Amino acid sequence: MIDRLEKAGYVRRKSDPQDRRRVLVEAWAPALERIASFYEGIDARSRRSMATFSDDQLAAIQTFLLGSYETAAEECDHLIR
């Protein structure tokens, strides 16, 4: 998969300066702009949808999403152990 992303110009490989056995993969800035363009439609629709909520409602949604993320991350940590 990394080979295909690199060939398409989305990422580049770079040697890890701290460990020569490792190779780091980084997103290539011009490709990020290209990728962002794929999401313009959903971004505009999401912003219109969010505009229908009050600040208090948005705060509640944010609290819920952050809590859900933390719960999922903790559960993933338990699976790895």
N, C-alpha and C positions, 0 to 999 in steps of 0.2 A: 504494500500500500504506500509506504514512504517513497519507494522508487517511482511510482506513478505520480504522486504529488510533486516530487522533485522534477520529474520530466515535464509536467504541465506548468512548472514555474511557480507553484504555490509555497514551497518550502525549500530550504537549503540545509545541507548538512555542514556541521562545523565541528572541528576537534574540540574536545573538552580540555581546557588548559590545565585542569587539576588532575585529570586521569586520562592518560593517552589511550587506554583501552576503550573508553567511551566516545560515542559520537552524539553530539547534540543536534536536534532538529529545530530549526526556527522558522517561523512564518516570514515570508518575504514581503516587505512593506507594499510594493506595487500590487502584489496579488491580493493583499488585504483590502485594498480599494476596490478591486474587481469583485471580490467576494461580497463586500458591503453592498454593492449595487444589486446583487441578487435578492437582498432583503428589504429594498426600498418600499415595496408594496406592503409587506407585512408590518414594517415599521410604521408607515403612515396609518394603516388600519388600527394598529395597537394604540397609537397616540390618540386617535379619534375616540377609541373605546375608553381609554383612561380618562379622557377629558370629561366623561359623563359621571365620574365619581368625585365625591367631595374629598378634601384633604384628609379628613378623618377616616373615610372609607379606604383611601389609598394607603394610609398608615396601617390600617388593620390588615389589608392584603399583604403589605410588605412584611409585617410581623409574622403572618401565617407562612409566607413563602420562605423567609429566613429560618423559621423554626422547622419547617418541613425539610429544608436542605440540611440543617444540622442533624436532624434525626436520621435522615438517609445516610449521611456521611458517617455517623456513629455506628449505624448498623453495618455499613460496608467494612468499617474497621473491625467489627466483631467477626465478620465472615473471613477476614484475612488471617486472623490469629489462630 
